[in-house]
């Protein structure tokens, strides 16, 4: 991130609203690295789908390090805080899923970034948004060009580009909770060669306070990135380039799945039970990619990409307390408040509460079981894409065809545990049990074809995608898979764009959505399927714009990944479960303008709003699962944000961001007759962020910010392991230097 925008940021910095990204010049666009997913760089208002770009300039306004804070103002996107720092991003688009970003396509520089896009789609790893130069969100028929998750949308995180001249950047920040951040890069282009070296390092002690412990609940991140580019000589017959990218990332998170009871959250939302003090997750990634681009003619180019991501996750996690699994159906509130753990003094609600509080005697506070969970993922692939432009009569065509071969390999350690007793409120090691490593894999071939057809005021985008997936999981010593599945799926879509005038544009689209079921699926599992529709209108005049897009999705076969952090009905924490059929509908609104402009003073305003509703229209196969008429879990009906700014030339800028999210049901059952929903819903949250930036000189900026200015903390997540919420008020002071 630099104060002087990269070429990509110049192309997108004109807007913070969906589908509006006004570029600068054709010459600048020609020099942009081809890593964006949002098409129509010359005039993105001609996109047939809903697109949204958060530019480098917008990212620097608040210097957010939590991807939730960035995406919560994007229309149609739902984010949910689990640990308050975005360690496990929960990002959904148009109510696609309540899991860990497992129903959206996550990319970095256009390359699949999920730890195992086909084998294990849950986002236990998410690219570090703090080092990115832009974030792109795409919805509608064009998502069929990416995948494999195509039901709802795609998120592409754009890393720092190689500069065209010698240039460096340093961002240093001190923050609440003993937080520290260093983000630095330097690069240059000399002749046909260019390079970039970058590091991003961040640590803090966390905002949670552990009972009876001096251990912190924070994080320690360190990432190192290098890019190298070769491009052909200016007089070469065929223009071409080769881009190499290397990334090494490691982090330690003292994070826990264990929440608290509602009563304890109300008394102290920063509290964490001492039973979780030994929980720690280490994770990291090593990735490499090489991309070759060649222009065979003025309107013909071929891009070939090879990539490999190796991701590990080593999580020492609290699993069981006194014989009660923390992910048991009902969870802590169910056990403690409704006294369903038993009626005798030895296993009743009072005892469970005493163990949580650290007051139960040693005889009862035993069997504290920590799972030693290790997972390794090797994700690799090769992709070739052709862009071909041609004209037939009055019809202009831009043909885009591609093929990708992708392979995921997974290794999971299960059954290993460390067992402790709690004595006088402290954990004492007792024994350890060994586990078993079970490998699995998924292999997929995807093909896609789209033709953007322009004639007069019309743009048509027919697109088709085919996926063929073979998966295996839980292999034994003979390499026999206990779970295996083969499936093929072809989906199609059509997008329309019609320019009524120079200011008004209509758009419409429909596409068939698909999501792979993961390698734990049994033979015959079809994957998630949906029919998706959207229609809207755009208005642009000078510095004012309005976007209104309505959407409707009909899921004929909804799926859910069953995890400890996201258990399926009945407490199932492994595999994939079919959850019936559901309908989702709503509207997304975005607007931007200027309230005031006089001399050097400008007062910009941007606002977004999303309304969502729906229900399950068919019961699941499981008797304990979803029933017809059930609500959509973790789907707030109303989400809104307003950003107000005061800018004085380039000397100083100040911004307020006001965000609101409705409370929502945490399970599909919370509105059933005779169901006590007291502990089955999250709380509404209104928060305000503030920032101020002052330019000290041509090269240096000083900034300060306060997140959650009014210190509003609410229950934003309910696992079976208790209630959790967002972080309270925090502040930071930082310096940005360009050299």
N, C-alpha and C positions, 0 to 999 in steps of 0.2 A: 504494500500500500504506500503510495507516494502522494504528496500534495499535488504535484503536477500530474494530471491524469495520464494513464497509459492510453495507447491508441484505442484499446477496447473501451476504456472508460469514456473517452471522448465520444465514441460512437453511441454510448448509452446514457450519458450523464444528464441528458435533457429531460429525463422523465423518471418518476418513481411509481408510475401507474401502470397497470397491466395494459399490454399491447402498445404502449407509447414509448418509443425509444428513437428519437430523432437523431440521425447521424450527422456528421459534419460534411465531409467531402468524399468523393469517390476515390481520390488518391489515397486518403487516409485509410479507407475501408480496404483497399487492395493490399495494404501492408499488415492488416490484422492477422494474427495467427488464427488458423481455422480450428478453433476449439469451442466456439459458441454453439448452443443448440437452438437459440432463437433465430429463425430465419428472417429474411427481408431486411437486411441491414440498411439498404437504401431507404426503405420506408416501411417500418414494421407495422404501421396501421393497416397494411394489406394482409397481415397474417389472418388465416382462416380460423385460428384457435385463440384461446386466451393466453397471453404471455405477459410476463412481469420480470423486470430486471432491476435489481438493487445494485446500483453502480458503486464504484470506488468512492466517489464523493459522498454518497449516501451512507456507506459503511463507516466513513470517518466522522460523520456527525456525532455519533455516540460511542464509537469504538467498542461496540458490543463484542464480547467473547463467547456468548451463549447463542447458538443458532436459533433457539426458541425466540430470543429477543428480536432477532432480525426478521424471522418469518411470521411473527404474530400479526404483522400489519399487512401481509399479503392476502388479498381476497381469496376466499375458497380454501385457505390452508389453516389447519387446526394443529396447535402445538400444546403439549401437556408436560408440565414440570413434574418430574419424578423425584429427583434428588435436589432440585433447586439450582443446579449448576449446569444442566444440560449434558451430564456425563452419559446418560442413555437417552439420546434424542427420540422423542415420540412425535413424529410428524405425519400427519395424514392430510390428504387432499380430497375434498368433497365427500367426507365421511366414508373413505375407503376402508379404514381399519382402525382398531383401537390399540394395535400392537406397537412395536418399536420400529416405526418407519418401514414396515415390511410390505407395504402395498404401494410404494412409490419407487420409481427408478432413480437411484442416487448415482450421480456421476461427478467425477472431477476432470475437468478439461475434456468433457465428452466421452470419457472412458468409464465403464462400470466401476463403482467404488465400494459397493457393499462387500462385506467380507466373503460372502458366497452367494451371488445373485440368484443362483438356481437351487443350490443345496440347502442353504440356511439363510433366509432373507431378513431375519431380524437384525436391526442395526446396533449390535454391540460395538461396532466400530463406525464412526462417522467422520468424514474429513474435517480437519480443524478449520473452522470458519474464520478464526482470527488472522490467518495468513492469506486469506483470499482477497482478490481484487474486485470480484463481482459475484453475485448470486442470481441465477436465472431459474424461473419457475414456468413450466409450460404445461398447458392443459388442452384438451380437445383432440381431434383426429391426428395431429402431427406427432403425438406421443408414440404412435405406431412405428415411427422411424427409429426409436430408441429401445425401450424395453429392458428386461423382459416383463416388468410390471407396466401394463398399459391401460389398466382400468380407469385410473384417475389422473395421473400426471407424473412429471419428472422434475427433479431438482438437480441443476448443474452448478457446481462450484468452480469458479474460474481462478486459477492460481496466477501469481504475478508473472507478467510477460517479460521476455528478454528486452531490455531497452535498446533503442536505436543509436544511442550514444552513451558514453561513460556516465554512469549515474549511480548514486547510492542513497540509501534511506535508513533511518534509525528511529524507532519508536520505543521510548522507555516510559514505564508507568508504575506508580505506587498506588495501592488500593487498599480498601478495607480488608479485614481478616488477614492482615500481614501479606497482602497480595503484591506480587511483583511480576512485571512482564517486560520482555525484550523481544522486539521484532526488528530484524535488520536484513538488508539485502544490498548487493552490489552487482552490477553487470555492465556489459559494453558490447558493441558491435564494431568490428574492424574488418572491412572488406566483406568477404564471404562468410566470416565466422562471427558468432555471437554467443554470449554465455550469461548466466545468472547464478549467483550463490546466495542462499537465503537461510536464515534460522529463525525459529519462533520458539520462545521459551517462556513458560508461565508457571507460577506456583502460588498457592495460598493455603491457609489453615482451615478453610471451610467455615460456614456459619453455624453448623450444628455443634452442640455441646454434649459431650459424652458424660453420662453419669459416672461418678467415682473413677474418673480416668483423666490423665493429662495428655492422652494421645489426641492429635488433631483429626479433623474430618475433611481435610482438604485434598489437594492434588499437586502433582509435579509433572509438567509436560516439557518435552524437548523434541523439536523437529528440525531436520536438516534437509535442504532441498538443493539440487543442482540441475541446471539446464544447459544444454549445448546445442547450437544450431549451425548447420551449414546450408548455404543457399547458392544457387548457380550464379554464374557471372551475368551481368546485365545484358550482354550480347549473346547469351546462350540461345540455341534454337528452341529448346524447351525449358521453360522456367520450372525449377524444382527446388525442394528444400528437404532437409532431414533434421528432425527435432528429437533429441534424447532428453529424458527426464528421469531423475533418480530421487527417491525420497526415503528417509529413515526417520521413524517416529517411535518414541517410547513414552509411556506415562504411567504414573502410579496414582490410584484413586482410593482414598480411604472412605469408600462409599458403602452403603448398606441397603438391602431390600427391606429391612425391618423398619416399620413405621411405629406410630404410637396410637394409643386409644384417643378417641375424640376428646375425652375429658382432659387427658394430658396435653393434647395439642392446644386446647383452649387455654390451659394454664401457661404453657410455654411452647410455642411453635418451633423453637430452635432445639428442643430437647431430643436426645437420642439415648436409648436405653444402653446401659453398660454392657449388657450381654453381647452387643454387636461390636465391641471395641477392637476385636482382632480381625474384623472383616477388612479385606483389602483386595483390590483388583489391579493387576498389572496387565497392560495390553500395549500392543505396538504393531508397526507395519514396516515392511520393506517393499518398495515397489519400483519398477522400472518400466519404461515405455519408450518405444521408438516409432516415429511417424514419418512416412515419406509422402510428399505431395509432388505431383507433376501436372503441368498444364500441357496437354497434348495439342490443344488448339485454343482459340480465343474463348470458346464456350464449352470446352471439354477439359475436365480435370479428374484425376484418380488419386485417392488418398488411401494409403495402406498403413495400418496400425497394428503393432504387436505390443502386448502388455502382460505384466505379471504382478500380482499383489499377494504377498505372504503376510497373513495377519495372525497374531496369537492373542489369547485371552487367558489369564491365569487368575482365577477368582477364588479366594478363601471366603466362603459364604456361610452365614448362620442358616442352618436347615431345620433344627429341631430343638425344642425346649421341653425337658421333662416328659419326653415321649409324644409331645404334640408338635406336629409339623407347622411351621409358621405360615405355610401356604395352604393350610387346611381350609376346607370350605367354611366360609363365614369369617375367618380371620380373627384378629385380636378382639375387635369390638364384639363379634359374635360370641367369642369364648368368655370374655370378661363381663360384658354388660348384660348378656342374656343368660349367663351361667349354664351354658350347654356343654361345658367340659366334663360335667359330672356333678354329683350331689354330695359326695363324701368329702371330708376335709382334705384328703390326700390328693384329690384331683379336681377340686372345684374351682370356681372362678376366683375366689379369694387367694388360693394358692398360686394360680397363674399370675395374678396381679402382684403378689409378693415376690415371685421369681423375677418378674420384669423390673420391679422396684429395687431388687437386691436385698430384700428383708427376709425372705424365706430361709429356714434353716437348711443346713447342708444335707440332711436326710432327704429332703424333697427337691432341692435345687441341683439335681444331677442330670446326667444325660444331655448336656448342652452340646449339640452336635454341629460341627462345622464341616461342610462339604469342601473337598479340595478339587475344584473344578478347573480342568485345563482343556483348552480347545485350540487347535491349530487349523488354519484354512489356507489353502493354496489355490488361488484363482488366477487363471490365465486364459488368453485368447488371441485370436488374429481376426482382423476385420479389413475388408476392402470395400470402398465406396466410390461409385461413379456419379459425377455430376455432368449432365449433358444438356446444353441448350440448343434449341432449333426453332425455326419459324415455318409454319405451313399456312400460306395465305395470310389471313388476319389473326390467326391463332399462334400465340407465342407459347412455347413449351419449355419447361425446365425439368428434365427427367432426373430422378435420383434413385439409384439402385444400390443395394448393399448386401453383403453376406458376412456373417460372423460365426466363427467356431469358438465355443467357450467350454472350459472344463473347470469344475470345482472338485477339490479333494479336501475331506474333513477328517480330523482325528480328535476324538473326545475321550476324556478320562472320566469314567463314572464309577460310583460306589466307594470312592476313597473318602475317608472321614477322619477328622481329629476330634476327640471327645474330651470334654472338660466337665468339672464340677464347679459350681459357684459357691465359694466359701467366704463368708463375711463380705459378700458383695464383690468378690474378686474371682476371676476365672483361673482355675488350676488344672493343668494338663493331666489327663488320665491315660489315654491310649490313642493309638492310630490304627486305622484299618486300610488295607490295600484296595486299589481299584482296578478296573479293567479298561483297556484302551479299545475302542471300537471305531474303525475307519468307515468312511462312506464316500460316495462321489456322485457327481452329476455331470453329464455331457450333453451339450445342446448345440444345435445348428439353427441359426435364424437367417431368414432372407426377407428383404423388404423392397418394395417398389412403389414409387410415388411419382406423379406427373402434375406439376403445377402449371395449369393452363390459364392463360390470360387472353381475354378478348374484350375490347371496349372497356366497359366499367366492371366487368366480371372477372373473378378469379375462382377457378375450380381446383380442388386438390383431391383427386381419388388416390387412395393409398391402401396397400395390402401387405400383410406380414404373415409369415409362417414360422412356427417354432416346432422343432422336433427334439424331445427331451428323453434321455435315459438316465435313471437315477437308481442308486443302491445305498442302503444304510445298514448300520449295525452288523457289519461283516464279522463272522467268527474266524477262528484260526484257520479253517479251511477256505476262507475267503468266500463263504456262502452268505448271501445277503438275507437277513431276516425280513427286510423290507425292500422291495424293488418295484419299479414302475416305469412304464413306457407310455408316452403320449405324444400326439401331434395335434397342433392347433393352428388353423388359419383364420385370421381376422381381417376385417376390411373397414374402411372408413371413407367419408366424403366431407370435405370442408368447402364452404362457400363464402365469398366476400364480394359485396356489391357497394360501389361508391355512388351514393346518391348525389352528393356534391363534393366540393373540395373540403368541406367541413364535416359532413355526415357520412358514416360508413355503417353498413349492416353486415353482420356475420352470422353464420349458422353452421352446424356440423353434427355429424353422428359417427360413432365408431364402436366396434365391438372390442370390449376390454378382456384382458386375460392376465392371470398371475399364476406362476408355477407353484405346485403344492409343496415343494421341498423334497429332499431325498429321504425323509422319514415316511413318506406316503406309501401306502400299500397299493398293490396292483389294481388298476382300474380307476384310481383317483383321477378325476378329470382336470383339476385345477379350477381356479376361480374364473367365472365367466360373467360378463355383463354387457348390456346395451346402453350406450351413453349418448346423450343429446345435449346440445347447448345452442343458444341463440342470443344475440345481443346487438347493441348499437354503440357506436363511438362518435364522440364529437370533439373536434379540435379547432381552436381559433386562437392564434397568437400564443399566449402563455396559459391558456385555459383548456382544460380537457375533462371529459366525463366519459366513463365506461360503465355500461350496465349489461351484465351477462347472466342469463338464467340457465339453469342446468337441471337435468333429470337423468338418473341412472337406475337401471333395472337389473339387479343382480340375480341371475337365475341359479347360481351356485356359489354362494359366499363361503369362504374358508377362514379358518382361524388357526394360527400357530399356537400350540399349547406349550407354555413355558412356565417355569417357576415364577417369573416376574409377570406373567400374563396367563394364569391358568384357565383352562376351559371348564365349562360346567361340570360339577362333580369332582373338582380338584385335579383334573388330568393335567399333567405338566410335561407331556412328551408327545411328539407326533403332530399330525394335522387333523383337524376335525371339520367336517362339513356343517355349516351353521344355517342351512336353509336358504330362503330367498328373501331379498329385501329391496325396498324402493327408497331412493334418496332424491330429494329435490330442493331447490333453493335459488337464491339470486346473489350475485356479487356486484358491488357498486364501488367504483373508485372515482375520485375527482381531485383535480389540482388546479390552483390558480394563484393569483397574487392579491392580497388584501390591500396592499399599498405599495406604491413605487414613486419615489420622489428623490431626485438627485442620487446620492450614494446609498440611500436607504431603500431596502426591499423587505416586504413582509410576505413570504410564501406560506401557503397552506396546502396540505394534502390530507385527504380523508378516505377511509375505506370502511366498508360494511359488508358483512356476509350473513345471510339468513339461511338456515338449513333445517329441514324436517324430513321425516320418513318413518318407516316401520318395517318389521319383518312380515312378509306376506305368505310365507310357507314355513312350516316347522322343520327342524333339522332331523337327521336320521337318528340321533341319539335321544333316548327317552328323557334324559336329564338335561337336554340342551335347549335350544331356542324354540319358542312356540309362536304360532301365528299371532300377529298383533303386538309382539314384543317391541320395545323401543330400541333405538340405536344407541349402544353404549358409547360413552365419552364423545358425544356429538352435541356441543352447545348450539342452541338455536340462534343466538345472537352473538356476533363478534364485531367489534368496531375499534377504529383507531383514528386519531386526529393528530397531525403533526403541524405545529405552528413555529414559525421562525422569524427572527429579526436579523438581517444581514446589513452590515455597513461596509460597502465596497469589499475589499479583501482583507481589511484590517481586523474585524471581529465578526463573529456570528454566534447567535444563541438560539437554542431550539428546545421546545417542549414536546414530548410525545405522550399522549394520553391514550391508554389502551383499556378495553373492557372485554371480558369474556364471561358468558353465562355459565352458571353451574349446569351440570349434566349428570345423567345416571351413569354409575360406574359399572352396572351390569344390565343385561337386557331384561332382567326380571323385575326391575324396581317399580314398575307401574302395574304389575299384575295384581288382581284382586287378592286380598288377604295377605299380601307380602308387606312386611314391615320394612319400609325403605329408609329408616332413620340413618343407617350407616351405609347406604347404597348410592350416595350422590356426592358430587363435589360442590364446592361453593363458588359463587360468583366473585370475580376479582376485578377491581378497578385500580390501575396503577399509573403513576406519572414518572417520567424520566426527564431530566434536565441536563443540558450541556452548554458550555461556553468555550469558544476557541478564540485566541488572540494571537495575531501575527507579530512576533518580536522583531523580525527582520525578513529579508528576502528568502532566507533558507529555513527559518525556525518558527514553529508554532507551539504555543503553550495552551493546553486545554484542561478543563476540569469537568467532571460529570457527577451526577447523583442519580442512581437507579432506585426505583421505588421510593420516590421522594417522601411520601406520606406514610411509609412503613406499614403497608397493608399486606398481611399474610393470611392466606386462606388455604383450605384443603383443596389441592389441585389434583391429587391422585389418591386412589384407594386400591392398594393391592390387597390380597388376602392376608398380608402381613401388617396391615394397619394403615393409618392415614399419614400422608406426607404433603408438604406444601412448598411454596415458593420462598425465596430468600427475602429477608427484611431489607431495610434501607442500607445502601452501601455507596461509597464514594470512591473517586479515583482522581489523581492528578498526573498528567502525562506531558511528554515533550515529543514533538515530531521534527526531525531534522532531515533536510534534503541536501545532498552534496554531490 
